[in-house]
Amino acid sequence: MKIIKSIIVCTALSAVILSSCTKNDGINNPENKPVTYDALFVVNGASNSLSVINISTDKVEKTIKLVSPGTMMGGGMMNGNSTFNNLWPYHISLSPDRSKLAITEPGMDFNGGYEMMHNTTSGGGMGGMMYQHHNGNSSAVTTDIIQMQGNILILDAITGDLLKEINLEGMPYDAIFSPDGKEIWTALMMPVGKVKVFDADSYNLLNTITAGNMPAGVAFSEDGNKVFIANGMSGSVTVIDALTKTVIDSVVTGQGTVGAFQGMQGMMYADNEKDETISIINTMNNMMSDSIHLGFIPGMVSRNTMMNQLWVSDPAGAKIHFWTQNGDAYSYGGSITVGDGAETMVFSQDGKTCYVTNQDENSVSIVDVAGLKEMMQIPVGERPNGLVIRHK
């Protein structure tokens, strides 16, 4: 069951910590065996760890602890099985050359999805943001004051060693590599949203771009020419020219636009949690081409290009729903039962298998795409969310 948790984030600091890069000696990982197999990396938010699954054997080969020495910035939220030292690792991405992993640490528990509602003041100085946050660990509505700071961890994808910790003045939701692997893009959840672009080798800050109110999801268009930013409180998607780093458009979507996802046939998907819809945006003209009404709060949207399908996770219903694209239309095909708190999905290279994190069951479901059936669940850490496949 999803419980709404309201969190008021205070931004009444007279100064904020500017984005910086902190060098570390690496995460202390006693199981430092190299990943020499096709692997599924699973981010466990409450466990502060990364499970590494061998997808040939469907077994967890090792677990990497993500607590980095000497650089925690004091944003972790007290929540049942966590402490203030937990920065709640959330999403993960892989560099195009498969050498690095980027993991976001927002500094608060985003697991279970969230619907952003706001009560902000404008003009700087005193200001606050109200979040309505889905969380299964709390039985009552509580209010917490936390500091808006987070990190991006850069790990060696083979050894699991920590290469860099990028400290941020805001909470990151996604951190993704550019298609050419030269940059890392993230959006900071602030009333006046910021998009940060870092050099993927030196980790120096290259650009800061203004987005909408409380931006979260970040995704490149299929051709790599544009970047789409989901603005949680603006009900819009900011479109950025990936080369010039300038805002070129803003697309009105729906209320609670959280995720941005690369779609099929030149489209981009945005999930609107409050409206319970998926917006489909044409990346050529930056215009809405369609909207899918779900009837449930979406966890994530993913494309299966092999089956020409759009898949949406349903955390509360423990299901994956799918639609088949026929020309410009999307027809509902049915659902697949997985685990409670179903959230992030990733497809195998051949599109025949889908892996799904189940936050409330601390597991990953393996789904047979053609058979539309869950085959098994693999136990991982607590509150898993982000996942990515790396082929050897």
NUKETOR-778577 format. One record per atom (N, C-alpha, C, CB): x, y, z; residue in one letter. Coordinates in steps of 0.05 Angstrom, whole numbers, plus 5000, padded with zeros to 4 digits. Glycine has a CB too. Layout:
REM NUKETOR-778577
XYZa
...
***
This chain:
REM NUKETOR-778577
501749765000m
500050005000m
501750255000m
498150005024m
501050444984k
502550694983k
501450885003k
502450814955k
503150995020i
502451205039i
503651465030i
503351125068i
502051675032i
503051945024i
504652065046i
500652125016i
506952145040k
508652275060k
509352555050k
511252115065k
508652755066s
509253035059s
511853115071s
506953225069s
513553235054i
516153325063i
516453615055i
518453145051i
516953785073i
517454065067i
520454105066i
516154255088i
521454205044v
524254245040v
524854545044v
525254155012v
526454605063c
526954885070c
529354985054c
527454925100c
529055205040t
531255325025t
532055595035t
530555334996t
531855635061a
532355895073a
535255945080a
530655935098a
537055805066l
539855845070l
540756105056l
541555605060l
542456255069s
543456505057s
545356455035s
544656685078s
546556215035a
548456135014a
548055835010a
551356205021a
548555744986v
548455464980v
551155364972v
546355404958v
551555104975i
554054984966i
553954944936i
554554714981i
555855064923l
555955054894l
556854774885l
557855264882l
556054704860s
556754444849s
559754404850s
555654404821s
560754174860s
563554124861s
564153834857s
564754224888s
566553764852c
567353494848c
569353414870c
568653444820c
568853194884t
570453114906t
571852854898t
568853084931t
574452844902k
575952604896k
575952424920k
578852674887k
575652164914n
575651964935n
577651744929n
572851844940n
578251584949d
580051364945d
578551114936d
581651304970d
575951134933g
574450904924g
572650794946g
576250694913g
570450664938i
568650534957i
570050284968i
565950474944i
569850244994n
570950015006n
569249774999n
571150045037n
570149614981n
568549394970n
570049134974n
567849434941n
569448984995p
570948735000p
570548524978p
570048615026p
568348544963e
567848344942e
568748474915e
564848264941e
571148574914n
572048714890n
572848534867n
574348904897n
570948354860k
571448174837k
570548324812k
570047904841k
572148314791p
571348464766p
568848344754p
573648454746p
567348514741v
564948434727v
565748364698v
562748654727v
566048104694t
566948004668t
564747854653t
569347824671t
562347904661y
559947764650y
557847964643y
558847544670y
555847884628d
553548064623d
552048104650d
551647944602d
551948354658a
551048414685a
548648604686a
553248524702a
546948564706l
544748754712l
545548884738l
541948604714l
545849154738f
546449304762f
543849414774f
548449534756f
543349364799v
540949444813v
541549624836v
539349194822v
540449864837v
540850054859v
538949994881v
540650344849v
539949944905n
538249894929n
538350144947n
539249644944n
536050294947g
536050544961g
536450534991g
533550684955g
534850355004a
535050345033a
537550195043a
532550195044a
538650025026s
541049875033s
543650025026s
541149605019s
543350255011n
545750405003n
547650214988n
547150525027n
546650064969s
548349864956s
547549824927s
548249604971s
549249684913l
548849614885l
549149314882l
550949764867l
546949174875s
547048884870s
547848844841s
544248754876s
549648654837v
550648584810v
549748304804v
553748614808v
547948284784i
546748024777i
547947924751i
543748044775i
548847674750n
549747544726n
547247454711n
551647304732n
546647584688i
544147514674i
544247254659i
543447744655i
546547124659s
546746854648s
545846644668s
549546794638s
546346704694t
545646514715t
543246614732t
548046464733t
542546864729d
540446994745d
541046984775d
537746854739d
543647024781k
544447024809k
546047284816k
546146774816k
545747374840v
547247604849v
550147514854v
546047734875v
551947634838e
554747554840e
556247714862e
556147594814e
555447964866k
556748124887k
554948364894k
559548224879k
555448484917t
554048724926t
556148934932t
552248664951t
555749174921i
557649394925i
556349594944i
558349524897i
557749654966k
556749864985k
557350134973k
558149825012k
555350314975l
555650574962l
556250804981l
553050634947l
556650755006v
557350965025v
560251045019v
557050875055v
560651295011s
563251395004s
564451545027s
563151574979s
567151525032p
568351635055p
568751935054p
571051515059p
567852075076g
568552355080g
567152555063g
571352375076g
565052475048t
563852675030t
560852695033t
564552605002t
559752565053m
556852575057m
556152865065m
555852375077m
553952965054m
553353245057m
550853285075m
552853375031m
550053085090g
547953125110g
545253165099g
548653345126g
544353005080g
541553045070g
539852795075g
541653105041g
540952585085g
539452335087g
537052365106g
541252115097g
534852245099m
532352275113m
531952045132m
530052315095m
531152095157m
530351885175m
527751755165m
529951995204m
527751495162n
525451365151n
525551065157n
525051415121n
524650985180g
524450705186g
527150565188g
522850565166g
528050445166n
530450295166n
532850445155n
530150045150n
532750715156s
534950875146s
536151045168s
534051045122s
538251185162t
539451375180t
540151625165t
541951255194t
541151825179f
541852075165f
544252045148f
542252295185f
545651815150n
547951765133n
547151645106n
549851575147n
544651585102n
543651465078n
542751685059n
541351265083n
544151705036l
543351905016l
541551784994l
545852025003l
540451544999w
538451424982w
539251414953w
535851564986w
541151254945p
541851224917p
539351134901p
544051014912p
539051244877y
536451214864y
536651114835y
535051474864y
537451274817h
537651194789h
540451154780h
536251404771h
540851004758i
543450924748i
543550934718i
544250644759i
545751004707s
546150994678s
548950894671s
545651274665s
549250804647l
551850684637l
552950864615l
551450394628l
555550914616s
556751064594s
556750904568s
559751144602s
556651034545p
556550884520p
558850694515p
556551084497p
561250754526d
563450564523d
563450344545d
566050714525d
561350344562r
560950134582r
563050134604r
560849864569r
564450354607s
566650354627s
565750474654s
568950504616s
563650644654k
562950794678k
559950764684k
563651084676k
559350784710l
556550804719l
556151064733l
555850564738l
553851194729a
553151434743a
550651384760a
552551674723a
550851434786i
548651374805i
547851634819i
549451154825i
545351694820t
544451934834t
543851874863t
541952054821t
544552064880e
543952054909e
542452304916e
546452014927e
539752304915p
538252554920p
538252654948p
535352514911p
538952474967g
539052554995g
536452515010g
539852844997g
534452394996m
531952325009m
530752094994m
529952575009m
528851965007d
527651724995d
525651794974d
526351555017d
526351744948f
524551774926f
523151504919f
525951884902f
524051284931n
523151024924n
520151004928n
524550814939n
518850874908g
515950854908g
514651064890g
514850874935g
516351244879g
515251464863g
514351694880g
512951354845g
513851924868y
512852144884y
511152324866y
515152304896y
509352464879e
507652654865e
508252924878e
504552584867e
509253104862m
510153354873m
507953564874m
512553464857m
507453664897m
505553884901m
507154114913m
503153804919m
506454354908h
508254564917h
506754784933h
509654684894h
508354904950n
507455134965n
509855324968n
506255054994n
510555444946t
513055594945t
512555894946t
514555514920t
514656034953t
514656324951t
516656404930t
515256454978t
516256614916s
518056694895s
519756924904s
516456774870s
521856964888g
523557194893g
525957144910g
522057404906g
526556884916g
528956824931g
528456844960g
531256994922g
530656824976g
530556835005g
529056605017g
529157095013g
526956665033m
525456445046m
523756315025m
523756555069m
523856055025g
522155905006g
522155615013g
523155944977g
520055475004g
519955195011g
518355044990g
518655145038g
518754774988m
517354614970m
515954394985m
519254494948m
513454334979m
512054124992m
511953884972m
509154205000m
512853654982y
512753414966y
510653224978y
515553274965y
509053104961q
507452874969q
508952634959q
504452894959q
509752464977h
511652254970h
510451984977h
514252294983h
510351794958h
509351534963h
511451364978h
508451394937h
510751255000n
512751105015n
511350895032n
514451285033n
512250645030g
511050425045g
512150395073g
511250185031g
514050545081n
515350505107n
513950655130n
518250575106n
512150845123s
510951015143s
508050965145s
511551305138s
506950955169s
504050905173s
502551165179s
503650705195s
503951385180a
502651635186a
503851855169a
502951705216a
502452075166v
503452305152v
505352455170v
501152485141v
507752505161t
509752645177t
510952865160t
511952455187t
512153055174t
513453275160t
516353285169t
512053545167t
518153305150d
520953315155d
522253555142d
522353055146d
524253665155i
525753885143i
528453765135i
526054125162i
529153785110i
531753695101i
533153905084i
531453435085i
535653865080q
537154055064q
537353955035q
539954095076q
536854125016m
536854054988m
539654014977m
535354264972m
540753784981q
543453724971q
543553434963q
545653794991q
545053374943g
545353104933g
547953064919g
543053024915g
548452824909n
550952744896n
550352584871n
552752594916n
552452564855i
552552364834i
555152204839i
552652494805i
554851944841l
557151764844l
557951654816l
556551534864l
560451674810i
561551554785i
563151304793i
563151754768i
562351074783l
563650824790l
564950694765l
561750624803l
567150564770d
568350394749d
566450154745d
571250294757d
565450114721a
563449904716a
564549624718a
562249944689a
567149594717i
568249324719i
569049254747i
570749304701i
570349444761t
571349384788t
569349474810t
573949514793t
567649664804g
565949774824g
567249994841g
564949564842g
569650074835d
571050274849d
569750554845d
574050284842d
569750714865l
568750994863l
570951164849l
568051104890l
570151274826l
572051454812l
571751744820l
571551424782l
569251834823k
568752114831k
566052124846k
568652294806k
565852314863e
563352394875e
562852694868e
563352344906e
560852744853i
560153014845i
558053124865i
559053024816i
558853324880n
557053444900n
555353654887n
558653554924n
552753664894l
550953844881l
549454014902l
548853694864l
548454244894e
546954414912e
543954354912e
547354704905e
543154154896g
540354074895g
540153774893g
538954204871g
537753674892m
537253394891m
537053284862m
534653324906m
538753104855p
538652994827p
536752744826p
541452914818p
535252724805y
533552504800y
534852304781y
530752594790y
535652414758d
537152264737d
539952374734d
535552264710d
541752214725a
544452294715a
545052114692a
546652284738a
545152234668i
545552074644i
547852174627i
542952074627i
549151984613f
551352054595f
550252134568f
553351814592f
551552324556s
550852404529s
551452164510s
552352654519s
550152154487p
550551924468p
553451884460p
548851964444p
555052104459d
557852074452d
559652024476d
558852324438d
558452014500g
559951944524g
561652164535g
561651714519g
561452404524k
563252624533k
562152794556k
563852804509k
559452764560e
558252934581e
556452774599e
556653164567e
555952884623i
553952774641i
551952994647i
555352674668i
549352934643w
547153124647w
545553054671w
545453144622w
544753254687t
542953204710t
541253454714t
544553134736t
538953424726a
537253644733a
536953654763a
534453624720a
537053904775l
536853944803l
534054034810l
538954144813l
532753904829m
530053954837m
529954204854m
528753714851m
529454434842m
529354694855m
526954854844m
532054844852m
525955054858p
523755214847p
524455334820p
523055434867p
526855444818v
527855524791v
529855304784v
529255814791v
528855114768g
530454874763g
533054924748g
528854684747g
535054764754k
537554784741k
538254524728k
539754864761k
539354534704v
540454304690v
543454344690v
539354274661v
544954144700k
547854154701k
549053964681k
548854094730k
551054064667v
552553894647v
555453884656v
552254014618v
556453634660f
559153594669f
560753454647f
559253434695f
563353514646d
565253364629d
565453074641d
568053504627d
565052874624a
565052604634a
567852484640a
563752424613a
569952634633d
572652544640d
573852704663d
574452564615d
573752964661s
574853134682s
572853194705s
575753404671s
570253154699y
568053214717y
567753504723y
568353054742y
568953674708n
568653964711n
565854044701n
570854114696n
564754244714l
562154354706l
562454514680l
560854534728l
560954434660l
561054574634l
558954784630l
560954364612l
556454714638n
554254894633n
552154874655n
552954844606n
550755084661t
548355084677t
546155214661t
548855244704t
543955074659i
541655154642i
539155174659i
541254954618i
537655384656t
535155414672t
532855244659t
534355714673t
531555094676a
529254934668a
526755034682a
529754634673a
524754864684g
522254934698g
522354894728g
519954774687g
520054884740n
519854854769n
520154564777n
517154964779n
522154504794m
522754244805m
523154024782m
520554154823m
525154064766p
525653874744p
526653604756p
527653984724p
526053384742a
526853124752a
528052954729a
524352974763a
526352824712g
527352644692g
528852794670g
525152494680g
530952654659v
532652754637v
532952534616v
535452844648v
532552604591a
532852414569a
533652544544a
530252254565a
535452414528f
536152504502f
534252404481f
539052414495f
533852564460s
532352464437s
533952234424s
531752694417s
532652074407e
534051844395e
536351934378e
532051684379e
536252164365d
538452254348d
540552404364d
537352434326d
540052444390g
542052574407g
542152874405g
544652464402g
540452994389n
540553284384n
539153454405n
539453344357n
537353334420k
535753484439k
535753334466k
532953524429k
535353494488v
535153374515v
532453474526v
537453464533v
530953284537f
528253344547f
528253314578f
526153144535f
527253524591i
527353544620i
524453554631i
528953784630i
523653364648a
521053354659a
520953544683a
520153064667a
519153734683n
518853934705n
516553864723n
518554224693n
517153754746g
515053644764g
512853834772g
516353544788g
513554084778m
511554274787m
510554454766m
512654434810m
511854454743s
510954634721s
508954504702s
513354724704s
508754234704g
507054094685g
507954124657g
504154184688g
510554104653s
511654154626s
514254004622s
512154454622s
515254004598v
517853894590v
519454104577v
517553634572v
521854164587t
523654354575t
525354204554t
525554484596t
525554334530v
527054214508v
529654384505v
525454214482v
531954244505i
534554384504i
536054284480i
536154334530i
537354464465d
539154384444d
541654274456d
539954634425d
542254014450a
544453874463a
547153994456a
544353584456a
547454124433l
549954234425l
550454514436l
550154244394l
548554684433t
548854964442t
548255004472t
547155144426t
546854804484k
546054814512k
544055044517k
548554844530k
542355104498t
540355314501t
537555194500t
540655524479t
535755314515v
532955224515v
531655314489v
531455344540v
530455124475i
529255184450i
526155164450i
530355004428i
525055034471d
522155014472d
521354914500d
521154814450d
518754934505s
517454834529s
514854714521s
517055054551s
514354464528v
511954314520v
510154274544v
512654044507v
507654364543v
505754324564v
504854034564v
503254524562v
505053904587t
504353614588t
502053574607t
506853454598t
502553514632g
500453464652g
501453524680g
499353174650g
499753484700q
500553544727q
502353314739q
498153584744q
504553404752g
506253204764g
508053064743g
504653004779g
509153204724t
510853084703t
513553024716t
511153274679t
514152764718v
516452674733v
518652564715v
515652474754v
517952374699g
519952224683g
519952314654g
519451934685g
522352304642a
522652344613a
523952094602a
524252604606a
522951984580f
523951724570f
524051734539f
522151494580f
526151614529q
526351594500q
524251404489q
529251504492q
522851494469g
520651324458g
521351204431g
518251494455g
519351094418m
519650964392m
519051164369m
517850724390m
520251114346q
519651264322q
519751564326q
516851184312q
521851654338g
522351944341g
520652074362g
521852074316g
519451924380m
517752034401m
519252044428m
515251864404m
518152204446m
519152214474m
516752174492m
520552494479m
517152024514y
514951974533y
515452134559y
514651674539y
513352244570a
513452374596a
511152264613a
513352684594a
511752184638d
509552084655d
508652304674d
510451834670d
505952324676n
504752534692n
503352394715n
502752704676n
504552404739e
503552244761e
500852334772e
505552244784e
500452594774k
497952694785k
495652644765k
498152994791k
496152684740d
494052644719d
493752344712d
494752804694d
495652184720e
495651894713e
495551854683e
493251754726e
497351994669t
497451984640t
500351964630t
496052234627t
500651884605i
503151894591i
502952094568i
504051604581i
504652294567s
504752474545s
506652374524s
505452764554s
505952384499i
507652294477i
508352534460i
506252074460i
510952594459i
511952844446i
513552774421i
513653004466i
512952904399n
514452874374n
517053044377n
512752974350n
519252904376t
521853044380t
522753214357t
523952844387t
521353184334m
522153344311m
520953624313m
521053214285m
518453644322n
517153914323n
516553994352n
514653914307n
517253824372n
516853884400n
513953934407n
518454134409n
512153784394m
509353814399m
508153554409m
507853894373m
506153574426m
504653344436m
503253204413m
502653424459m
503652944411s
502252804389s
500052624400s
504252634374s
500152554426d
498152374437d
498452374467d
498352094425d
496452274481s
496452234510s
495051984516s
495252484524s
496251814534i
495051564542i
494051594571i
497051334539i
491451534575h
490351544602h
490651274615h
487351634601h
491851264639l
492551014651l
490550904671l
495151054664l
489651074689g
487950984711g
489550884735g
486150754701g
492150944735f
493850884758f
496251074757f
494850584757f
497651104780i
500051274781i
502351114768i
500651364810i
503551224747p
505751074734p
508351084750p
506251194706p
509850864748g
512450854760g
514650934740g
513050584772g
514450814717m
516450864696m
515250784669m
519050704701m
516250904648v
515450834620v
517950734606v
514251084605v
517650514590s
519850404575s
518850314548s
521250174590s
520650314528r
519850224502r
521149954496r
520750424480r
519649784482n
520649534472n
520549544442n
519149284484n
522749624430t
522749674401t
522449404385t
525349804393t
523249184397m
523048924384m
520048854380m
524448704399m
518348924400m
515548854399m
513849094392m
514648744427m
515149324387n
513749574381n
511649644402n
512349544353n
512549624428q
510749664450q
511749874470q
510249394465q
509949994484l
510450184505l
509650044531l
509050464501l
511450024550w
510849884576w
510850094598w
512949664582w
508950064617v
508750254640v
508450084665v
506350444636v
510150144685s
509950004710s
507850124728s
512650004725s
506449954744d
504250034761d
505049944790d
501549904752d
506350114805p
507350034832p
505149934851p
508850264845p
502950074852a
500750004870a
499349744862a
498750234872a
499249694836g
497849454826g
499649214822g
496549514801g
502249254827a
504249034823a
503948914795a
503848814844a
503849094775k
503449014747k
505149174728k
500549024740k
505549064704i
506649214681i
504449214660i
509249074670i
503649454651h
501649474630h
503149544604h
499549694637h
501949454581f
503349514556f
501349584534f
504949264547f
502349754516w
500849854493w
502449804468w
500150154496w
501149724446t
502449674421t
501949914403t
501449414407t
504150014390q
503850244372q
503150144344q
506450404372q
500950254334n
500150204306n
499850464292n
497450044306n
501850544277g
501850804264g
502151024286g
499350854248g
500151194287d
500151404307d
498451334332d
499151664296d
497251094331a
495451014353a
496750814371a
492850904341a
495850804396y
496850614416y
494550454427y
498350754439y
494650184423s
492450014432s
493349854457s
491549824410s
491649854477y
492349714502y
492349414497y
490249784524y
494549284507g
494848994503g
494348824527g
497448944492g
494448944551g
494048784575g
496148844596g
494148484568g
496348664616s
498148714638s
499548454646s
496748834661s
501748484661i
503248254671i
503648304701i
506048234656i
502948104717t
503348124746t
506248074753t
501447924760t
507348264768v
510148234778v
510048264808v
512048444764v
511948414820g
512048444849g
510948704858g
514948414858g
510348714884d
509348964896d
511349194894d
508548914926d
510349424887g
512149654883g
513749644858g
513949674907g
512649524837a
514049504811a
514749784801a
512349354790a
517249824793e
518050094787e
519650104761e
519750214809e
522350074762t
524050114739t
524149864722t
526850204748t
524249904696m
524449674677m
526749714658m
521849644661m
527949494649v
529949494628v
529749244612v
532849524640v
530049264586f
529749034568f
532548924561f
528249104543f
532648664556s
535048534547s
535648634519s
534848234548s
538048574509q
538948674483q
537148574460q
541748584478q
536148324463d
534448214442d
531448284446d
534747914440d
530848424468g
528048504474g
526248274483g
526948614449g
527348044488k
525747814496k
525247794526k
527047564487k
526847934542t
526647924571t
526548204582t
529047774583t
524848244602c
524648494616c
525248454646c
521848624613c
526948634657y
527648614685y
526248854699y
530748634690y
524948794722v
523348994736v
524148994766v
520348934733v
524649234777t
525149254806t
522549264821t
526949494813t
522349104842n
519949104860n
520749214887n
518748814863n
520149464892q
521149604916q
520049484942q
520349894914q
517549404942d
516349304967d
516949004972d
513349344966d
518148874952e
518848594956e
521848544956e
517548414935e
523348764952n
526348754952n
527248534932n
527348684980n
526248564908s
526948364888s
526948484860s
524948124889s
527948324841v
527748394812v
526248164798v
530648424800v
524148244784s
522648044768s
523948004741s
519648134765s
523947764731i
524747694704i
522247624689i
526847464704i
521647774668v
519247744653v
519847644625v
517648004651v
518347434616d
518547324589d
516647504572d
517647024587d
517847664554v
516347864539v
514347734520v
518148044523v
515147534505a
513447394486a
511147254501a
514947194469a
511747124523g
509746974538g
508147154557g
511046764554g
508947404561l
507647594578l
507247474606l
504947674566l
509447374617k
509347234643k
511847274659k
508846934639k
511447314685e
513747324703e
514847044707e
512947454731e
517447014702m
518746754704m
519846694732m
520946724684m
520946904745m
522146864772m
522747144783m
524646684771m
523347144809q
524347384823q
527047324836q
522247474844q
528847524834i
531547504846i
531647684870i
533747574825i
532147584894p
532447764917p
534847944915p
532647594943p
534448204921v
536648394921v
536648544948v
536448594896v
537548794948g
537548954973g
534849074978g
539649164971g
534749254998e
532349385006e
531649624989e
532449465035e
529149634981r
527949854965r
529549894939r
527950104981r
529649694922p
531049724896p
529549904877p
531549454882p
531050054861n
529750224841n
531150214814n
529550514851n
533250384811g
534550404785g
536050154777g
536550634786g
536150094751l
537549864742l
538449914713l
535849604744l
540749784706v
541849814679v
543349554672v
543750064677v
543249484646i
544749244637i
547349324624i
543049084617i
549449184632r
552049224619r
552948964606r
554249324639r
553348964580h
554348724567h
557448734566h
553348704538h
558648504571k
561548484574k
562948554548k
562348204582k
***
